[in-house]
Amino acid sequence: MEGEGTPKGGFVFVSATGLLATWWSYKAGLIEFRDVRAWLACHEVKARRCSLEMGRAPRFTEGEVGRLVGGVGGEHVRASLRRLARASLLSWSHSCIEFRAASEGLPADAIAFIESVTNHRRRIPVPRPLLRFLTRERKPVLVATAIGHLLRCMYFRKGRCEPKGLCKASWIANTLGVDERNVKAARKALETVGILQRSPTPQLVMNRYGVAIRLNLGWSCPKSESPRPIPVSTTESPRPRETGISSFGRSENQKLGAPNRPGVRKRTGRGPSLSRVTREDLTDTSRLCGLFEQALARGWVGRSEAERLKFFAAAEHARRFARKTAEGLFVSVVKRGLWHHLTLSDEDAARRAVRVLPTLAPALNKPRPRVLATPDDEGSESIRERVRRSLASVGVGNDR
């Protein structure tokens, strides 16, 4: 078979420990997904210098990494390299690139994550066409699916690559922290492109160990270094599961719903809730107060002025910097205590919102000021006495 034992276009050794440490850093929020692609691109950049003549020194540039990752401008590449170096995942310079190959110095959670994978100390022979394909892929679940199959099905034994193995979608989902149904969709997409090849597998073996998968060593990207579009979406939420209920008897001529009318949507009367935070909750200070009381009851925040200020600053930060949903970012910051992401401008905006809010006094547990009695609060008898005296004074004046 073409490419048997040696991938078409060559391969590069990637440390399984470094690969798992990079993915853990992405899931922990230390780096971005673009940084994972930049980390993979650095392996391709270094592999291009492996056949230099004797006496010649290599020179690496950010522009070469940027061309592999894609995008406009080079500042995002430099930022990715800085984050990767800050996370101790690689050491970058114009003359040398070094990658992490051991788990020493990593947090305890990262070490536990790495050690949960069998044979994490080995080196994975990653085909270079597949490596270039992953550097341009923008779907995290598809990259995670490819990484899972590389960990389970790609080995280097006796001087040759062995691209066969058994892999379960549930193992990839549980290990790398992605949705199982999206993993299955991504695996089907990789099979459609030609990267993965499925082999017939007995049902008992499939139930216990997974599907027999073979990585196609003869696969290569088109001339543009980017394969045809994936026919399925692996970044959206998974489709609802099929219930098996037949649609027989349903009308095919269903009436379409009325389109949404323009204008401001009226409130439905539902109060704010941390279980279903809406965009309106983040813009309405009075509803934010309700969310603060709920977070206080759950133990996520304290009752001090500083805690309340951070709570309002988290709402400002979510509205300004959220990439997908501001509501999800707000709940994550408050629940996980990620206050270090807040900026000074967030705190200033929150301070102005707290200053103008009149309903904070009950939340601060301050005693309400006593209201002095007014003449309206006096009894009717005293009022009549005052009227009688005024009339008497007027009568005396008239007599005079």
PEZI-V338867 format. One line per field, one symbol per residue. ss: DSSP state (H for helix, E for strand, C for the rest). psi: psi as a letter, one per 20 degrees, with the letter a starting at -180 (. if undefined). burial: # if it has 16 or more other ideal C-beta (glycine too) atoms within 10 Angstrom, else .. A space follows every 50 residues. Layout:
ss->???
psi->???
burial->???
This chain:
ss->CCCCCCCCCCEEEEEHHHHHHHHHHHHCCCCCHHHHHHHHHHHHHHHCCC CCCCCCCCCCCHHHHHHHHCCCCCHHHHHHHHHHHHCCCEEECCCCEEEC CCCCCCCHHHHHHHHCCCCCCCEEEEEHHHHHHHHCCCCHHHHHHHHHHH HHHCEEECCEEECEEEECHHHHHHHHCCCHHHHHHHHHHHHHHCCEEEEC CCHHHHHHHCEEEEECCCCCCCCCCCCCCCCCCCCCCCCCCCCCCCCCCC CCCCCCCCCCCCCCCCCCCCCCCHHHCCHHHHHCHHHHHHHHHHHHHHCC CCCCHHHHHHHHHHHHHHHHHCCCCHHHHHHHHHHHCCHHHCCHHHHHHH HHHHHCCCCHHHHCCCCCCCCCCCHHHCCHHHHHHHHHHHHHHHHHHHHC
psi->qpjohpqpjrrpppphghghhghhhghijhrrhhhghhghhhggghhiji kqqpippqpqqhhhhhhghrrprihhghhghghhhhjkhropriiqpqqp jrjpiqrhhgghggiipqliirppnpphhhghghhipjohhhghgggghh hhioropljqpokqrppqhhggghgilrpghhghghghghhghjgqppqp pqgghhhgiaqoqppoijqqqahjjprqqpiqpjirqqqqqpijpqjpiq pimqpqqpqpqqappqqiiprqpiimprhhhiiohhhhgghghghhhijh rrjrhhghghghhhggghhhjphfphgghghggggikliiiqrhhghghh hhhhhipijighhjkqqpqppqqrhhirrhghghhggghhhghgghhhh.
burial->..#..##.#.##.##############..###.##############... .........#.#.######......##..##.##..#.##.#....#.## ..#..#...##.##..#..#..###############.############ #####.....###.#####.###.##.##.##########..#.##.... .........########.###.....#..#...#................ .....................#.#..#...##.##.######.###...# #......############......##.###.##....#..#...##.## ..##.....#........................................
